[in-house]
Amino acid sequence: MALVLKALLGGAVVVLIALLAKTRNYYIAGLVPLFPTFALIAHYIVGSERGPADLKATVLFGLWAVLPYLGYLGSLYVLVDRLPLVPALAAATLVWLALAVLLVLAWGRWHSA
């Protein structure tokens, strides 16, 4: 039953994004997926199972984790005028992936020191 509710919630979010994309304020559709649903879950789990120090480290990593998303958005902004939509999205996703890998590697070196 919980899986069905999660699927319905995910479907509702997709419908909300699609509806917002058709409005005069279409750009708000870009805000909906950034609601911190998974962050709330992750922060609750880390905070309740590992304590405040590890939660603070998780939050700090989350602040740095914005950089791959900014890389995705920046590259998509540039590429959308130069490539068809799907290749632009794919390339921007690869930028996100590369920056995310670099962030994880750098964090591992910095945080373990």
N, CA, C and O atoms as a GROMACS GRO file, in nm:
protein
  452
    1MET      N    1   0.081  -0.120   0.000
    1MET     CA    2   0.000   0.000   0.000
    1MET      C    3   0.085   0.126   0.000
    1MET      O    4   0.053   0.224  -0.068
    2ALA      N    5   0.196   0.125   0.076
    2ALA     CA    6   0.284   0.241   0.081
    2ALA      C    7   0.343   0.270  -0.056
    2ALA      O    8   0.358   0.386  -0.093
    3LEU      N    9   0.377   0.166  -0.131
    3LEU     CA   10   0.434   0.183  -0.264
    3LEU      C   11   0.332   0.248  -0.358
    3LEU      O   12   0.368   0.332  -0.440
    4VAL      N   13   0.207   0.209  -0.346
    4VAL     CA   14   0.102   0.268  -0.428
    4VAL      C   15   0.087   0.416  -0.395
    4VAL      O   16   0.072   0.499  -0.486
    5LEU      N   17   0.092   0.451  -0.267
    5LEU     CA   18   0.081   0.593  -0.228
    5LEU      C   19   0.198   0.674  -0.281
    5LEU      O   20   0.180   0.788  -0.325
    6LYS      N   21   0.318   0.616  -0.277
    6LYS     CA   22   0.435   0.686  -0.330
    6LYS      C   23   0.422   0.706  -0.480
    6LYS      O   24   0.457   0.813  -0.532
    7ALA      N   25   0.373   0.605  -0.551
    7ALA     CA   26   0.353   0.616  -0.695
    7ALA      C   27   0.249   0.723  -0.727
    7ALA      O   28   0.266   0.801  -0.822
    8LEU      N   29   0.142   0.727  -0.650
    8LEU     CA   30   0.039   0.829  -0.670
    8LEU      C   31   0.093   0.969  -0.643
    8LEU      O   32   0.062   1.063  -0.715
    9LEU      N   33   0.173   0.981  -0.538
    9LEU     CA   34   0.234   1.111  -0.508
    9LEU      C   35   0.326   1.154  -0.621
    9LEU      O   36   0.321   1.269  -0.664
   10GLY      N   37   0.409   1.063  -0.668
   10GLY     CA   38   0.497   1.095  -0.780
   10GLY      C   39   0.419   1.135  -0.904
   10GLY      O   40   0.455   1.229  -0.974
   11GLY      N   41   0.311   1.062  -0.932
   11GLY     CA   42   0.226   1.097  -1.045
   11GLY      C   43   0.162   1.233  -1.028
   11GLY      O   44   0.150   1.309  -1.124
   12ALA      N   45   0.120   1.263  -0.906
   12ALA     CA   46   0.058   1.394  -0.879
   12ALA      C   47   0.159   1.507  -0.902
   12ALA      O   48   0.122   1.614  -0.952
   13VAL      N   49   0.284   1.484  -0.865
   13VAL     CA   50   0.386   1.586  -0.887
   13VAL      C   51   0.408   1.607  -1.037
   13VAL      O   52   0.422   1.721  -1.082
   14VAL      N   53   0.411   1.499  -1.113
   14VAL     CA   54   0.428   1.511  -1.258
   14VAL      C   55   0.311   1.588  -1.319
   14VAL      O   56   0.331   1.674  -1.405
   15VAL      N   57   0.190   1.559  -1.275
   15VAL     CA   58   0.072   1.631  -1.324
   15VAL      C   59   0.081   1.778  -1.286
   15VAL      O   60   0.050   1.865  -1.368
   16LEU      N   61   0.122   1.808  -1.163
   16LEU     CA   62   0.137   1.947  -1.120
   16LEU      C   63   0.239   2.020  -1.206
   16LEU      O   64   0.215   2.134  -1.248
   17ILE      N   65   0.351   1.957  -1.234
   17ILE     CA   66   0.453   2.018  -1.320
   17ILE      C   67   0.397   2.043  -1.459
   17ILE      O   68   0.417   2.151  -1.515
   18ALA      N   69   0.326   1.945  -1.515
   18ALA     CA   70   0.268   1.961  -1.649
   18ALA      C   71   0.166   2.074  -1.652
   18ALA      O   72   0.162   2.152  -1.747
   19LEU      N   73   0.083   2.082  -1.548
   19LEU     CA   74  -0.016   2.190  -1.543
   19LEU      C   75   0.050   2.327  -1.529
   19LEU      O   76   0.011   2.422  -1.596
   20LEU      N   77   0.151   2.335  -1.442
   20LEU     CA   78   0.221   2.463  -1.425
   20LEU      C   79   0.294   2.505  -1.553
   20LEU      O   80   0.303   2.624  -1.583
   21ALA      N   81   0.345   2.408  -1.628
   21ALA     CA   82   0.416   2.439  -1.752
   21ALA      C   83   0.324   2.504  -1.855
   21ALA      O   84   0.372   2.571  -1.946
   22LYS      N   85   0.195   2.485  -1.841
   22LYS     CA   86   0.099   2.542  -1.937
   22LYS      C   87   0.044   2.677  -1.894
   22LYS      O   88  -0.035   2.738  -1.966
   23THR      N   89   0.085   2.725  -1.778
   23THR     CA   90   0.033   2.851  -1.728
   23THR      C   91   0.121   2.968  -1.770
   23THR      O   92   0.228   2.950  -1.828
   24ARG      N   93   0.073   3.088  -1.740
   24ARG     CA   94   0.150   3.209  -1.767
   24ARG      C   95   0.279   3.210  -1.685
   24ARG      O   96   0.379   3.268  -1.727
   25ASN      N   97   0.277   3.147  -1.569
   25ASN     CA   98   0.394   3.139  -1.482
   25ASN      C   99   0.460   3.002  -1.495
   25ASN      O  100   0.490   2.937  -1.395
   26TYR      N  101   0.483   2.958  -1.620
   26TYR     CA  102   0.539   2.827  -1.652
   26TYR      C  103   0.670   2.797  -1.578
   26TYR      O  104   0.699   2.681  -1.549
   27TYR      N  105   0.747   2.898  -1.549
   27TYR     CA  106   0.879   2.881  -1.487
   27TYR      C  107   0.868   2.823  -1.346
   27TYR      O  108   0.965   2.766  -1.295
   28ILE      N  109   0.753   2.836  -1.283
   28ILE     CA  110   0.734   2.778  -1.149
   28ILE      C  111   0.744   2.626  -1.154
   28ILE      O  112   0.773   2.563  -1.053
   29ALA      N  113   0.721   2.567  -1.272
   29ALA     CA  114   0.735   2.421  -1.288
   29ALA      C  115   0.877   2.376  -1.252
   29ALA      O  116   0.896   2.261  -1.213
   30GLY      N  117   0.974   2.464  -1.265
   30GLY     CA  118   1.112   2.432  -1.228
   30GLY      C  119   1.136   2.434  -1.078
   30GLY      O  120   1.239   2.384  -1.032
   31LEU      N  121   1.045   2.489  -1.003
   31LEU     CA  122   1.059   2.495  -0.857
   31LEU      C  123   1.002   2.370  -0.789
   31LEU      O  124   1.053   2.327  -0.685
   32VAL      N  125   0.899   2.314  -0.846
   32VAL     CA  126   0.830   2.200  -0.784
   32VAL      C  127   0.924   2.082  -0.755
   32VAL      O  128   0.920   2.028  -0.644
   33PRO      N  129   1.009   2.040  -0.851
   33PRO     CA  130   1.094   1.924  -0.820
   33PRO      C  131   1.201   1.953  -0.714
   33PRO      O  132   1.266   1.861  -0.666
   34LEU      N  133   1.219   2.079  -0.679
   34LEU     CA  134   1.320   2.114  -0.581
   34LEU      C  135   1.266   2.115  -0.438
   34LEU      O  136   1.340   2.147  -0.345
   35PHE      N  137   1.140   2.081  -0.420
   35PHE     CA  138   1.089   2.068  -0.284
   35PHE      C  139   1.171   1.961  -0.214
   35PHE      O  140   1.192   1.854  -0.271
   36PRO      N  141   1.218   1.986  -0.094
   36PRO     CA  142   1.316   1.896  -0.031
   36PRO      C  143   1.259   1.767   0.028
   36PRO      O  144   1.291   1.731   0.141
   37THR      N  145   1.177   1.698  -0.049
   37THR     CA  146   1.116   1.574  -0.001
   37THR      C  147   1.222   1.475   0.046
   37THR      O  148   1.219   1.428   0.160
   38PHE      N  149   1.315   1.443  -0.042
   38PHE     CA  150   1.416   1.343  -0.009
   38PHE      C  151   1.516   1.396   0.092
   38PHE      O  152   1.570   1.320   0.173
   39ALA      N  153   1.542   1.526   0.089
   39ALA     CA  154   1.631   1.585   0.188
   39ALA      C  155   1.570   1.572   0.328
   39ALA      O  156   1.640   1.540   0.424
   40LEU      N  157   1.441   1.597   0.339
   40LEU     CA  158   1.374   1.583   0.468
   40LEU      C  159   1.388   1.440   0.520
   40LEU      O  160   1.416   1.418   0.638
   41ILE      N  161   1.367   1.344   0.432
   41ILE     CA  162   1.378   1.204   0.472
   41ILE      C  163   1.521   1.172   0.513
   41ILE      O  164   1.544   1.113   0.619
   42ALA      N  165   1.617   1.212   0.430
   42ALA     CA  166   1.758   1.184   0.460
   42ALA      C  167   1.801   1.251   0.590
   42ALA      O  168   1.870   1.189   0.671
   43HIS      N  169   1.761   1.376   0.610
   43HIS     CA  170   1.803   1.448   0.730
   43HIS      C  171   1.739   1.387   0.855
   43HIS      O  172   1.802   1.382   0.961
   44TYR      N  173   1.616   1.343   0.842
   44TYR     CA  174   1.552   1.278   0.957
   44TYR      C  175   1.625   1.148   0.992
   44TYR      O  176   1.653   1.121   1.109
   45ILE      N  177   1.654   1.068   0.890
   45ILE     CA  178   1.720   0.939   0.916
   45ILE      C  179   1.859   0.960   0.974
   45ILE      O  180   1.893   0.899   1.075
   46VAL      N  181   1.938   1.046   0.912
   46VAL     CA  182   2.074   1.070   0.962
   46VAL      C  183   2.069   1.130   1.102
   46VAL      O  184   2.143   1.089   1.192
   47GLY      N  185   1.980   1.229   1.122
   47GLY     CA  186   1.970   1.294   1.252
   47GLY      C  187   1.924   1.202   1.362
   47GLY      O  188   1.970   1.214   1.476
   48SER      N  189   1.834   1.110   1.331
   48SER     CA  190   1.782   1.021   1.435
   48SER      C  191   1.871   0.900   1.457
   48SER      O  192   1.872   0.843   1.566
   49GLU      N  193   1.947   0.858   1.355
   49GLU     CA  194   2.030   0.738   1.369
   49GLU      C  195   2.177   0.768   1.398
   49GLU      O  196   2.246   0.685   1.456
   50ARG      N  197   2.225   0.887   1.360
   50ARG     CA  198   2.368   0.914   1.372
   50ARG      C  199   2.400   1.033   1.461
   50ARG      O  200   2.512   1.044   1.510
   51GLY      N  201   2.306   1.121   1.484
   51GLY     CA  202   2.329   1.232   1.574
   51GLY      C  203   2.358   1.364   1.506
   51GLY      O  204   2.373   1.369   1.383
   52PRO      N  205   2.365   1.471   1.585
   52PRO     CA  206   2.379   1.607   1.532
   52PRO      C  207   2.506   1.632   1.451
   52PRO      O  208   2.500   1.702   1.350
   53ALA      N  209   2.619   1.578   1.492
   53ALA     CA  210   2.744   1.604   1.419
   53ALA      C  211   2.737   1.548   1.277
   53ALA      O  212   2.776   1.615   1.181
   54ASP      N  213   2.688   1.426   1.264
   54ASP     CA  214   2.676   1.366   1.131
   54ASP      C  215   2.567   1.434   1.048
   54ASP      O  216   2.578   1.446   0.927
   55LEU      N  217   2.462   1.480   1.116
   55LEU     CA  218   2.358   1.555   1.044
   55LEU      C  219   2.416   1.685   0.990
   55LEU      O  220   2.389   1.723   0.876
   56LYS      N  221   2.496   1.753   1.070
   56LYS     CA  222   2.558   1.877   1.023
   56LYS      C  223   2.650   1.850   0.904
   56LYS      O  224   2.652   1.929   0.809
   57ALA      N  225   2.724   1.740   0.907
   57ALA     CA  226   2.810   1.705   0.793
   57ALA      C  227   2.725   1.677   0.669
   57ALA      O  228   2.762   1.715   0.558
   58THR      N  229   2.612   1.610   0.688
   58THR     CA  230   2.522   1.581   0.577
   58THR      C  231   2.464   1.710   0.519
   58THR      O  232   2.455   1.725   0.397
   59VAL      N  233   2.426   1.802   0.605
   59VAL     CA  234   2.373   1.930   0.560
   59VAL      C  235   2.480   2.008   0.484
   59VAL      O  236   2.452   2.066   0.379
   60LEU      N  237   2.602   2.010   0.537
   60LEU     CA  238   2.711   2.080   0.469
   60LEU      C  239   2.737   2.019   0.331
   60LEU      O  240   2.756   2.092   0.234
   61PHE      N  241   2.738   1.886   0.324
   61PHE     CA  242   2.755   1.822   0.193
   61PHE      C  243   2.640   1.860   0.101
   61PHE      O  244   2.661   1.881  -0.019
   62GLY      N  245   2.519   1.869   0.155
   62GLY     CA  246   2.404   1.910   0.075
   62GLY      C  247   2.420   2.050   0.018
   62GLY      O  248   2.378   2.077  -0.094
   63LEU      N  249   2.481   2.139   0.096
   63LEU     CA  250   2.508   2.273   0.043
   63LEU      C  251   2.604   2.267  -0.076
   63LEU      O  252   2.582   2.334  -0.177
   64TRP      N  253   2.708   2.187  -0.063
   64TRP     CA  254   2.803   2.170  -0.174
   64TRP      C  255   2.738   2.096  -0.292
   64TRP      O  256   2.777   2.118  -0.406
   65ALA      N  257   2.642   2.011  -0.264
   65ALA     CA  258   2.576   1.932  -0.368
   65ALA      C  259   2.494   2.019  -0.463
   65ALA      O  260   2.450   1.971  -0.567
   66VAL      N  261   2.473   2.143  -0.428
   66VAL     CA  262   2.403   2.234  -0.519
   66VAL      C  263   2.490   2.261  -0.643
   66VAL      O  264   2.437   2.291  -0.750
   67LEU      N  265   2.621   2.251  -0.628
   67LEU     CA  266   2.710   2.282  -0.740
   67LEU      C  267   2.686   2.194  -0.864
   67LEU      O  268   2.679   2.248  -0.974
   68PRO      N  269   2.673   2.062  -0.851
   68PRO     CA  270   2.641   1.984  -0.971
   68PRO      C  271   2.508   2.025  -1.035
   68PRO      O  272   2.496   2.025  -1.158
   69TYR      N  273   2.410   2.060  -0.954
   69TYR     CA  274   2.282   2.105  -1.009
   69TYR      C  275   2.299   2.238  -1.083
   69TYR      O  276   2.241   2.258  -1.189
   70LEU      N  277   2.378   2.327  -1.026
   70LEU     CA  278   2.406   2.454  -1.096
   70LEU      C  279   2.479   2.428  -1.227
   70LEU      O  280   2.453   2.494  -1.328
   71GLY      N  281   2.570   2.330  -1.227
   71GLY     CA  282   2.638   2.293  -1.351
   71GLY      C  283   2.540   2.240  -1.454
   71GLY      O  284   2.549   2.273  -1.572
   72TYR      N  285   2.446   2.158  -1.408
   72TYR     CA  286   2.341   2.106  -1.497
   72TYR      C  287   2.261   2.221  -1.558
   72TYR      O  288   2.243   2.229  -1.680
   73LEU      N  289   2.212   2.310  -1.471
   73LEU     CA  290   2.130   2.421  -1.519
   73LEU      C  291   2.208   2.514  -1.612
   73LEU      O  292   2.157   2.555  -1.716
   74GLY      N  293   2.331   2.546  -1.575
   74GLY     CA  294   2.413   2.634  -1.658
   74GLY      C  295   2.442   2.574  -1.795
   74GLY      O  296   2.430   2.642  -1.897
   75SER      N  297   2.479   2.447  -1.796
   75SER     CA  298   2.508   2.384  -1.926
   75SER      C  299   2.381   2.368  -2.009
   75SER      O  300   2.386   2.386  -2.130
   76LEU      N  301   2.269   2.337  -1.947
   76LEU     CA  302   2.145   2.326  -2.022
   76LEU      C  303   2.105   2.462  -2.079
   76LEU      O  304   2.057   2.471  -2.192
   77TYR      N  305   2.125   2.567  -2.001
   77TYR     CA  306   2.093   2.702  -2.049
   77TYR      C  307   2.171   2.735  -2.176
   77TYR      O  308   2.118   2.794  -2.269
   78VAL      N  309   2.298   2.696  -2.178
   78VAL     CA  310   2.382   2.724  -2.295
   78VAL      C  311   2.350   2.628  -2.410
   78VAL      O  312   2.342   2.671  -2.526
   79LEU      N  313   2.332   2.501  -2.379
   79LEU     CA  314   2.316   2.400  -2.483
   79LEU      C  315   2.180   2.399  -2.550
   79LEU      O  316   2.169   2.354  -2.664
   80VAL      N  317   2.078   2.447  -2.484
   80VAL     CA  318   1.943   2.440  -2.540
   80VAL      C  319   1.931   2.521  -2.669
   80VAL      O  320   1.843   2.493  -2.751
   81ASP      N  321   2.016   2.620  -2.689
   81ASP     CA  322   2.017   2.698  -2.814
   81ASP      C  323   2.106   2.636  -2.920
   81ASP      O  324   2.101   2.674  -3.037
   82ARG      N  325   2.189   2.540  -2.881
   82ARG     CA  326   2.287   2.484  -2.974
   82ARG      C  327   2.257   2.341  -3.017
   82ARG      O  328   2.306   2.295  -3.120
   83LEU      N  329   2.177   2.270  -2.939
   83LEU     CA  330   2.147   2.129  -2.965
   83LEU      C  331   1.996   2.107  -2.960
   83LEU      O  332   1.924   2.186  -2.900
   84PRO      N  333   1.950   1.999  -3.023
   84PRO     CA  334   1.809   1.961  -3.002
   84PRO      C  335   1.787   1.930  -2.853
   84PRO      O  336   1.882   1.908  -2.779
   85LEU      N  337   1.662   1.930  -2.811
   85LEU     CA  338   1.629   1.919  -2.669
   85LEU      C  339   1.687   1.795  -2.602
   85LEU      O  340   1.752   1.808  -2.498
   86VAL      N  341   1.666   1.678  -2.658
   86VAL     CA  342   1.710   1.556  -2.590
   86VAL      C  343   1.862   1.549  -2.578
   86VAL      O  344   1.911   1.516  -2.470
   87PRO      N  345   1.940   1.578  -2.683
   87PRO     CA  346   2.086   1.580  -2.664
   87PRO      C  347   2.132   1.688  -2.565
   87PRO      O  348   2.228   1.667  -2.492
   88ALA      N  349   2.064   1.802  -2.562
   88ALA     CA  350   2.100   1.906  -2.465
   88ALA      C  351   2.075   1.856  -2.323
   88ALA      O  352   2.158   1.878  -2.234
   89LEU      N  353   1.962   1.790  -2.301
   89LEU     CA  354   1.933   1.735  -2.169
   89LEU      C  355   2.032   1.625  -2.132
   89LEU      O  356   2.077   1.617  -2.017
   90ALA      N  357   2.068   1.542  -2.228
   90ALA     CA  358   2.164   1.435  -2.202
   90ALA      C  359   2.302   1.493  -2.167
   90ALA      O  360   2.366   1.448  -2.072
   91ALA      N  361   2.346   1.591  -2.242
   91ALA     CA  362   2.476   1.653  -2.215
   91ALA      C  363   2.476   1.722  -2.078
   91ALA      O  364   2.573   1.712  -2.003
   92ALA      N  365   2.369   1.793  -2.046
   92ALA     CA  366   2.359   1.860  -1.917
   92ALA      C  367   2.359   1.758  -1.803
   92ALA      O  368   2.416   1.783  -1.696
   93THR      N  369   2.296   1.644  -1.826
   93THR     CA  370   2.296   1.538  -1.725
   93THR      C  371   2.437   1.482  -1.706
   93THR      O  372   2.476   1.451  -1.594
   94LEU      N  373   2.512   1.469  -1.814
   94LEU     CA  374   2.650   1.424  -1.803
   94LEU      C  375   2.736   1.525  -1.726
   94LEU      O  376   2.825   1.486  -1.650
   95VAL      N  377   2.708   1.653  -1.746
   95VAL     CA  378   2.778   1.756  -1.668
   95VAL      C  379   2.746   1.739  -1.520
   95VAL      O  380   2.836   1.743  -1.436
   96TRP      N  381   2.618   1.718  -1.488
   96TRP     CA  382   2.580   1.695  -1.350
   96TRP      C  383   2.653   1.574  -1.294
   96TRP      O  384   2.706   1.579  -1.183
   97LEU      N  385   2.656   1.465  -1.369
   97LEU     CA  386   2.719   1.342  -1.323
   97LEU      C  387   2.869   1.363  -1.297
   97LEU      O  388   2.921   1.320  -1.195
   98ALA      N  389   2.938   1.430  -1.391
   98ALA     CA  390   3.081   1.455  -1.374
   98ALA      C  391   3.108   1.540  -1.250
   98ALA      O  392   3.199   1.511  -1.173
   99LEU      N  393   3.029   1.645  -1.233
   99LEU     CA  394   3.048   1.732  -1.116
   99LEU      C  395   3.013   1.660  -0.985
   99LEU      O  396   3.077   1.682  -0.882
  100ALA      N  397   2.911   1.573  -0.990
  100ALA     CA  398   2.874   1.497  -0.871
  100ALA      C  399   2.986   1.400  -0.832
  100ALA      O  400   3.017   1.386  -0.714
  101VAL      N  401   3.046   1.334  -0.930
  101VAL     CA  402   3.157   1.242  -0.902
  101VAL      C  403   3.275   1.319  -0.843
  101VAL      O  404   3.335   1.276  -0.745
  102LEU      N  405   3.308   1.434  -0.903
  102LEU     CA  406   3.416   1.516  -0.850
  102LEU      C  407   3.388   1.561  -0.706
  102LEU      O  408   3.477   1.561  -0.621
  103LEU      N  409   3.264   1.599  -0.680
  103LEU     CA  410   3.227   1.642  -0.547
  103LEU      C  411   3.242   1.529  -0.446
  103LEU      O  412   3.297   1.549  -0.337
  104VAL      N  413   3.195   1.411  -0.480
  104VAL     CA  414   3.205   1.297  -0.389
  104VAL      C  415   3.351   1.262  -0.362
  104VAL      O  416   3.389   1.235  -0.248
  105LEU      N  417   3.433   1.262  -0.467
  105LEU     CA  418   3.575   1.232  -0.448
  105LEU      C  419   3.644   1.338  -0.363
  105LEU      O  420   3.721   1.306  -0.272
  106ALA      N  421   3.615   1.465  -0.392
  106ALA     CA  422   3.676   1.574  -0.314
  106ALA      C  423   3.629   1.570  -0.169
  106ALA      O  424   3.709   1.590  -0.078
  107TRP      N  425   3.502   1.546  -0.149
  107TRP     CA  426   3.448   1.539  -0.013
  107TRP      C  427   3.513   1.425   0.064
  107TRP      O  428   3.547   1.441   0.181
  108GLY      N  429   3.529   1.311   0.000
  108GLY     CA  430   3.592   1.197   0.065
  108GLY      C  431   3.733   1.228   0.109
  108GLY      O  432   3.774   1.188   0.218
  109ARG      N  433   3.807   1.298   0.027
  109ARG     CA  434   3.944   1.336   0.063
  109ARG      C  435   3.946   1.442   0.171
  109ARG      O  436   4.024   1.432   0.266
  110TRP      N  437   3.862   1.543   0.158
  110TRP     CA  438   3.860   1.654   0.252
  110TRP      C  439   3.802   1.611   0.386
  110TRP      O  440   3.856   1.644   0.492
  111HIS      N  441   3.693   1.538   0.382
  111HIS     CA  442   3.623   1.505   0.505
  111HIS      C  443   3.696   1.396   0.585
  111HIS      O  444   3.685   1.392   0.707
  112SER      N  445   3.770   1.310   0.517
  112SER     CA  446   3.841   1.205   0.590
  112SER      C  447   3.970   1.255   0.650
  112SER      O  448   4.030   1.188   0.735
  113ALA      N  449   4.014   1.372   0.608
  113ALA     CA  450   4.141   1.426   0.659
  113ALA      C  451   4.131   1.474   0.802
  113ALA      O  452   4.229   1.521   0.858
   0.00000   0.00000   0.00000
